[in-house]
């Protein structure tokens, strides 16, 4: 099985690399034209949502530092 890696970038997008599919809320797949690396918008400013177009530059701040989530609710 191929792996998928998601990187939370500082002040920017979510970079997705590997073997993945992105679908809309109806289950229809986006045509990624063979890409195996894409970036998803986190700031909401992209004109190409859900994909990042760089609109966040200078307008979105977040230091991407990993942390442990609280335990899952039972």
TORPA-4810 file (N, C-alpha, C, O; in nm, 3 decimals):
<nodes>
NODE_1_0.085_-0.118_0.000_0.000_0.000_0.000_0.089_0.125_0.000_0.181_0.136_0.082_X
NODE_2_0.063_0.216_-0.090_0.138_0.341_-0.095_0.094_0.430_0.020_-0.020_0.424_0.064_X
NODE_3_0.186_0.511_0.069_0.152_0.597_0.181_0.117_0.738_0.134_0.153_0.780_0.024_X
NODE_4_0.047_0.808_0.221_0.011_0.946_0.197_0.068_1.028_0.311_0.054_0.990_0.428_X
NODE_5_0.131_1.138_0.278_0.189_1.226_0.379_0.120_1.362_0.369_0.109_1.418_0.260_X
NODE_6_0.074_1.414_0.483_0.014_1.547_0.489_0.102_1.634_0.577_0.127_1.601_0.693_X
NODE_7_0.150_1.745_0.521_0.236_1.838_0.594_0.158_1.966_0.618_0.106_2.027_0.524_X
NODE_8_0.151_2.008_0.745_0.088_2.135_0.781_0.197_2.240_0.772_0.288_2.244_0.855_X
NODE_9_0.188_2.326_0.671_0.290_2.428_0.650_0.268_2.549_0.740_0.154_2.589_0.764_X
NODE_10_0.378_2.607_0.789_0.369_2.732_0.863_0.303_2.837_0.774_0.336_2.848_0.656_X
NODE_11_0.210_2.913_0.831_0.149_3.026_0.761_0.095_2.990_0.624_0.098_3.073_0.533_X
NODE_12_0.044_2.869_0.607_-0.002_2.833_0.474_-0.084_2.706_0.468_-0.162_2.674_0.558_X
NODE_13_-0.065_2.636_0.360_-0.150_2.526_0.317_-0.121_2.393_0.386_-0.029_2.379_0.466_X
NODE_14_-0.204_2.296_0.351_-0.180_2.156_0.382_-0.126_2.091_0.256_-0.196_2.084_0.155_X
NODE_15_-0.003_2.043_0.261_0.060_1.978_0.145_0.034_1.828_0.155_0.066_1.766_0.256_X
NODE_16_-0.023_1.771_0.049_-0.054_1.629_0.046_0.032_1.564_-0.062_0.035_1.608_-0.177_X
NODE_17_0.101_1.457_-0.021_0.191_1.386_-0.112_0.160_1.237_-0.106_0.129_1.184_0.000_X
NODE_18_0.168_1.171_-0.219_0.153_1.026_-0.222_0.036_0.980_-0.305_0.004_1.038_-0.409_X
NODE_19_-0.028_0.875_-0.256_-0.141_0.813_-0.324_-0.269_0.857_-0.255_-0.295_0.816_-0.142_X
NODE_20_-0.348_0.941_-0.320_-0.469_0.993_-0.257_-0.572_1.030_-0.364_-0.540_1.041_-0.482_X
NODE_21_-0.693_1.047_-0.318_-0.803_1.094_-0.401_-0.873_1.203_-0.322_-0.887_1.190_-0.200_X
NODE_22_-0.917_1.308_-0.387_-0.993_1.414_-0.322_-1.130_1.418_-0.387_-1.143_1.428_-0.509_X
NODE_23_-1.233_1.409_-0.303_-1.370_1.408_-0.354_-1.450_1.522_-0.293_-1.418_1.570_-0.184_X
NODE_24_-1.554_1.566_-0.364_-1.643_1.669_-0.311_-1.745_1.604_-0.219_-1.741_1.483_-0.196_X
NODE_25_-1.836_1.683_-0.165_-1.933_1.630_-0.068_-2.028_1.528_-0.128_-2.093_1.455_-0.054_X
NODE_26_-2.036_1.522_-0.260_-2.120_1.423_-0.327_-2.043_1.298_-0.368_-2.099_1.209_-0.432_X
NODE_27_-1.915_1.293_-0.332_-1.833_1.177_-0.366_-1.770_1.183_-0.504_-1.706_1.087_-0.546_X
NODE_28_-1.788_1.295_-0.575_-1.728_1.311_-0.708_-1.581_1.349_-0.693_-1.547_1.442_-0.619_X
NODE_29_-1.495_1.278_-0.762_-1.351_1.303_-0.753_-1.310_1.426_-0.834_-1.356_1.446_-0.946_X
NODE_30_-1.221_1.507_-0.776_-1.158_1.617_-0.849_-1.059_1.556_-0.946_-0.992_1.458_-0.912_X
NODE_31_-1.048_1.610_-1.067_-0.950_1.564_-1.165_-0.818_1.633_-1.134_-0.801_1.751_-1.162_X
NODE_32_-0.725_1.559_-1.076_-0.596_1.614_-1.036_-0.491_1.605_-1.147_-0.375_1.639_-1.126_X
NODE_33_-0.533_1.561_-1.264_-0.444_1.551_-1.380_-0.312_1.482_-1.348_-0.206_1.528_-1.389_X
NODE_34_-0.319_1.372_-1.273_-0.202_1.290_-1.246_-0.111_1.341_-1.136_-0.006_1.281_-1.110_X
NODE_35_-0.148_1.450_-1.070_-0.062_1.504_-0.963_-0.060_1.408_-0.844_-0.162_1.350_-0.809_X
NODE_36_0.057_1.394_-0.784_0.068_1.319_-0.659_0.118_1.409_-0.545_0.152_1.361_-0.437_X
NODE_37_0.123_1.540_-0.571_0.151_1.642_-0.470_0.060_1.760_-0.498_0.060_1.815_-0.609_X
NODE_38_-0.019_1.801_-0.399_-0.105_1.919_-0.411_-0.107_1.990_-0.276_-0.064_1.934_-0.175_X
NODE_39_-0.158_2.112_-0.275_-0.175_2.186_-0.150_-0.319_2.229_-0.136_-0.380_2.280_-0.230_X
NODE_40_-0.374_2.207_-0.017_-0.511_2.248_0.013_-0.510_2.376_0.095_-0.425_2.395_0.182_X
NODE_41_-0.605_2.463_0.066_-0.620_2.592_0.134_-0.663_2.571_0.279_-0.752_2.491_0.307_X
NODE_42_-0.600_2.645_0.370_-0.643_2.648_0.511_-0.697_2.784_0.551_-0.767_2.796_0.651_X
NODE_43_-0.666_2.887_0.473_-0.697_3.024_0.514_-0.833_3.071_0.466_-0.889_3.165_0.522_X
NODE_44_-0.888_3.008_0.362_-1.016_3.047_0.308_-1.010_3.158_0.204_-1.114_3.201_0.154_X
NODE_45_-0.890_3.206_0.171_-0.877_3.318_0.077_-0.852_3.275_-0.067_-0.858_3.360_-0.157_X
NODE_46_-0.825_3.149_-0.092_-0.794_3.101_-0.227_-0.913_3.119_-0.321_-1.028_3.097_-0.282_X
NODE_47_-0.885_3.159_-0.443_-0.988_3.166_-0.546_-1.005_3.030_-0.613_-1.091_3.014_-0.700_X
NODE_48_-0.925_2.933_-0.572_-0.923_2.800_-0.633_-0.954_2.692_-0.528_-0.906_2.580_-0.538_X
NODE_49_-1.037_2.728_-0.426_-1.069_2.633_-0.319_-1.126_2.504_-0.376_-1.203_2.510_-0.472_X
NODE_50_-1.092_2.390_-0.323_-1.021_2.371_-0.198_-0.869_2.377_-0.211_-0.798_2.352_-0.114_X
NODE_51_-0.819_2.409_-0.328_-0.675_2.409_-0.351_-0.615_2.546_-0.320_-0.680_2.649_-0.337_X
NODE_52_-0.491_2.545_-0.275_-0.421_2.668_-0.240_-0.372_2.739_-0.365_-0.320_2.676_-0.458_X
NODE_53_-0.389_2.872_-0.368_-0.335_2.951_-0.479_-0.234_3.056_-0.429_-0.193_3.143_-0.505_X
NODE_54_-0.195_3.047_-0.301_-0.096_3.139_-0.246_-0.155_3.269_-0.192_-0.079_3.356_-0.149_X
NODE_55_-0.287_3.285_-0.194_-0.351_3.408_-0.148_-0.324_3.437_-0.001_-0.339_3.551_0.043_X
NODE_56_-0.285_3.336_0.076_-0.262_3.351_0.219_-0.138_3.434_0.253_-0.126_3.487_0.364_X
NODE_57_-0.047_3.445_0.161_0.082_3.509_0.189_0.064_3.647_0.251_0.005_3.736_0.190_X
NODE_58_0.116_3.662_0.372_0.108_3.788_0.444_-0.023_3.812_0.515_-0.041_3.916_0.578_X
NODE_59_-0.118_3.717_0.506_-0.250_3.736_0.566_-0.292_3.624_0.659_-0.403_3.627_0.713_X
NODE_60_-0.208_3.525_0.679_-0.246_3.408_0.757_-0.126_3.364_0.838_-0.020_3.336_0.782_X
NODE_61_-0.142_3.358_0.970_-0.030_3.318_1.055_-0.066_3.197_1.138_-0.168_3.194_1.206_X
NODE_62_0.020_3.096_1.131_0.004_2.977_1.214_0.137_2.903_1.216_0.189_2.864_1.111_X
NODE_63_0.191_2.884_1.335_0.313_2.804_1.348_0.272_2.658_1.357_0.202_2.617_1.450_X
NODE_64_0.314_2.581_1.261_0.276_2.439_1.253_0.370_2.356_1.341_0.475_2.311_1.296_X
NODE_65_0.330_2.337_1.465_0.407_2.257_1.561_0.318_2.141_1.605_0.206_2.162_1.652_X
NODE_66_0.368_2.020_1.589_0.290_1.901_1.624_0.263_1.894_1.774_0.345_1.937_1.856_X
NODE_67_0.147_1.840_1.808_0.111_1.819_1.949_0.021_1.697_1.958_-0.028_1.646_1.857_X
NODE_68_0.000_1.650_2.079_-0.084_1.533_2.101_-0.228_1.576_2.123_-0.255_1.664_2.204_X
NODE_69_-0.319_1.513_2.052_-0.462_1.539_2.071_-0.506_1.478_2.203_-0.445_1.382_2.250_X
NODE_70_-0.613_1.531_2.263_-0.669_1.467_2.383_-0.724_1.330_2.347_-0.747_1.301_2.230_X
NODE_71_-0.745_1.247_2.448_-0.801_1.113_2.421_-0.934_1.120_2.348_-1.010_1.215_2.365_X
NODE_72_-0.961_1.019_2.266_-1.088_1.011_2.195_-1.202_0.998_2.294_-1.188_0.932_2.398_X
NODE_73_-1.315_1.061_2.261_-1.433_1.047_2.346_-1.489_0.907_2.332_-1.492_0.850_2.222_X
NODE_74_-1.533_0.854_2.440_-1.589_0.717_2.441_-1.736_0.717_2.415_-1.798_0.611_2.412_X
</nodes>
